[in-house]
Structure formats: C-alpha cells, structure tokens
C-alpha cells in the first residue's frame, strides 16, 4: 500500500508526508488536523500540505488504495 501511495505522490510531484496530510485536509468531514513536528523537515512538510491540492482523480485513487469509505451517519 505504501509503495502505491508513494507512486501517487511521485506522480503529483510531492512526497508521501505531504500527500498524506493534504488528503486528510481535503476531506470536509474532518474538522481539523493536529500535527506535530520534531524536526524542521517535518514542519516544512506540514506547511506544504496546507496548500497542496490533490486532484479529484488522485483523491479517488488514494481512496481505492487505502480502502477508505466515507462514513455517513443517518439519524432518524
């Protein structure tokens, strides 16, 4: 799975940490991301992810690779 995701990141011209955080940020059902950094490079990746837009087709590919299914709660 990691290698396939790394391939998506490579195709988009970024790295896996940026892709991962950008993917989380682009899900409207996720209200915030609490990120930490113990090294300058980690902080740089966090900042890059905040402005990185993943195209719709790549988002769908990531969802397929990870098996992500959006949770929908139906009350009533």
Protein Blocks (a to p, Z undefined) as FASTA:
>chain_A
ZZmmmmmmmmnopafklmmmmmmmmpmklmbdcdddfbfklmmmmmmmmmpccdfklmmm
mmmmnopacddddeZZ
